Amino acid sequence: MDETKWYLRKAHDNSEFGPVPFAQLREWAGEAQVAPMDRVSTDRVTWVKAPMVPQLEMDYLIEVGEDQYYGPTTVGALREFLIQGEVTLDTKITNCKDTTQLLVKELLEPQNNPGQKRISTSVKVNLQQRIRELESRLDVERRAREAAEHLVQKLEQKLAELAKRQ
């Protein structure tokens, strides 16, 4: 069994994650946590763009506008983008392995393409969405708490000033 550890470097801020086993890196890619410009490495010296590692299955190019594309990315990322409303079932995608073009619904809904294996929206993706919602609510509550703490601090200062005057 291969015990090679992998590192992920995010393109937007050069933050690094790892070392992790390849299975973890592959899971991140499937969960839309690895972007096409992110880089991966086993030694933190030689870095390659994540889509260049075939086992990550970042095989799909998404047409996001006329002559505008995102990817390559994974089926998991396509599913995530669909849930978030960033793509529709009629969004065109290209399989980079064989250059075939299809619609998201042809990949995700086998009744439209009987030759394709069903790729269902997993409980895990739904849980990730719920976690994001909870994190957002937590952030709102944290900001409200910070504002209240700031107000209490101001009131305490005013109270101390009044006490000094008496």
Secondary structure, DSSP 4 states (H G I P E B T S, - for coil): ----EEEEE-TTT--EEEEEEHHHHHHHHHTT-S-TT-EEESSSSS-EEGGGSGGG---EEEEEETTEEEEEE-HHHHHHHHHTTSS-TT-EEEETTT--EEEHHHHH-GGG-TTSPP-PPPHHHHHHHHHHHHHHHHHHHHHHHHHHHHHHHHHHHHHHHHHHH-
